[in-house]
Amino acid sequence: MGVNVQENIPLKAHTVFKIGGPARFFVEVKSREELVDALRFAGERGLPFFILGAGSNVLVSDKGFDGVFIKNSANRVTINGEKILADAGVMLPYLASEAARAGLSGFEWGVGIPGTVGGSVRGNSGCFGSEMKDVVEAVEVFDVNEAKSPDGRAIEDPRQGRDYKLKAKSCEFGYRDSIFKHSPNFVIISAVLALKKGEPQLIQERMKDLVSRRVDTQDIGAKCAGCIFKNVPWSRKDIDQKALLLRFPVLKKFESAPGISAGFLIDEVGLKGQRIGNAMISRKHANFFINTGDAKAEDVIMLVALVKERVHRKFGILLEEEIQYIGFE
Ligand SMILES: Cc1cc2nc3c(=O)[nH]c(=O)nc-3n(C[C@H](O)[C@H](O)[C@H](O)COP(=O)(O)OP(=O)(O)OC[C@H]3O[C@@H](n4cnc5c(N)ncnc54)[C@H](O)[C@@H]3O)c2cc1C
């Protein structure tokens, strides 16, 4: 086994929220080969696995994860003309700065997202009107489906898995969604981004502007998990745009937007600054929950339930989580 498997490692150290109990086993991998080794370690013991990127969009339970936690730190970046091949463990701000250095435009917005390529492709992350789907050309995947055990997550022998490349249109990208969210046995190995030549000075200025817009609207450096809830697209099957706008004129400002901001709804029900234990709804951005001290996952879960109940009671809208829960089964 070419990887260093550690036992009983507190996961709070590996999430931006700084919340979470221990992983029974923890492995950091830096290549596809190490990843397969780690998956084999899980498979041989019949244990479930979880692939972690930067841990910036997850909530780990207080009891932790009874399986093999695999932190993907593979971080190669290769630039070839207007294409960038990036390992799944590459951080978006680094990738944005490498693109800028090469005079490539179209990924300036990546500078503000504290996640990896793997986590961001899976969630089709984005901001300021751009998303991963606008720049991703193809994704290299390791598919352990064929080797899965009956619980659907543990695998018997990952060497039976397969590598293949998915073109962007096969990734089924949607709002904070992709095929990878529905296929937990697809492990993202790398992605190819297609950008365009740009004016280096303008690229730098755009990045600076996007960073300062974030500073104005978010609690930079706070222990959090980004947006807890997805915005509410008008296209959602249970959302009746006409009826909502008629009943709640305050929502008119979103009439020509793709949907309603979840942060706005939380603010409207008066929950900014609300606290349970050491978890608090940000006063700056109501869709961010802040760990103000040694918050427990339980505190966050109760805050999530409170927000859902209040928003549903007032607007009849059910908010859906953007964050990924780990270890709550
Ligand atoms: C301060 C702050 C600001 C943020 N701003 C934004 C924003 O503007 N826009 C936005 O969209 N998000 C934002 N986020 C949320 C988050 O940064 C993104 O969702 C990011 O893409 C998550 O990447 P990650 O590597 O941290 O994923 P993680 O949190 O580590 O994991 C998220 C999910 O991705 C899966 N995953 C990770 N790597 C792989 C892989 N290689 N293969 C398969 N699955 C994988 C994990 O299993 C998990 O299910 C913000 C978060 C914070 C803390």
The ligand as a Gaussian input file, in Angstrom:
#p B3LYP/6-31G(d) Opt

LIG

0 1
 C      -16.376000      31.490000       2.054000
 C      -17.001000      30.583000       1.008000
 C      -17.463000      31.137000      -0.173000
 C      -18.054000      30.320000      -1.141000
 N      -18.509000      30.884000      -2.300000
 C      -19.074000      30.100000      -3.247000
 C      -19.555000      30.667000      -4.472000
 O      -19.471000      31.858000      -4.719000
 N      -20.108000      29.837000      -5.384000
 C      -20.229000      28.497000      -5.167000
 O      -20.737000      27.794000      -6.036000
 N      -19.772000      27.934000      -4.010000
 C      -19.215000      28.696000      -3.070000
 N      -18.762000      28.132000      -1.898000
 C      -18.943000      26.693000      -1.653000
 C      -17.767000      25.817000      -2.094000
 O      -16.551000      26.517000      -2.058000
 C      -17.972000      25.239000      -3.471000
 O      -19.160000      24.496000      -3.522000
 C      -16.792000      24.355000      -3.897000
 O      -16.931000      24.047000      -5.243000
 C      -16.696000      23.063000      -3.106000
 O      -15.457000      22.450000      -3.428000
 P      -14.658000      21.600000      -2.337000
 O      -13.435000      21.094000      -2.980000
 O      -14.502000      22.372000      -1.093000
 O      -15.692000      20.408000      -2.111000
 P      -15.931000      19.654000      -0.724000
 O      -16.662000      20.572000       0.194000
 O      -14.678000      19.049000      -0.251000
 O      -16.915000      18.507000      -1.209000
 C      -18.192000      18.838000      -1.735000
 C      -18.737000      17.597000      -2.450000
 O      -17.930000      17.347000      -3.602000
 C      -17.482000      15.996000      -3.596000
 N      -16.142000      15.911000      -4.210000
 C      -15.019000      16.606000      -3.908000
 N      -14.005000      16.215000      -4.709000
 C      -14.499000      15.243000      -5.514000
 C      -13.939000      14.432000      -6.544000
 N      -12.653000      14.524000      -6.914000
 N      -14.729000      13.523000      -7.160000
 C      -16.040000      13.395000      -6.796000
 N      -16.629000      14.139000      -5.828000
 C      -15.861000      15.047000      -5.207000
 C      -17.444000      15.615000      -2.120000
 O      -17.524000      14.195000      -1.993000
 C      -18.680000      16.333000      -1.605000
 O      -19.823000      15.569000      -1.851000
 C      -18.162000      28.919000      -0.912000
 C      -17.672000      28.357000       0.273000
 C      -17.097000      29.193000       1.241000
 C      -16.589000      28.567000       2.499000

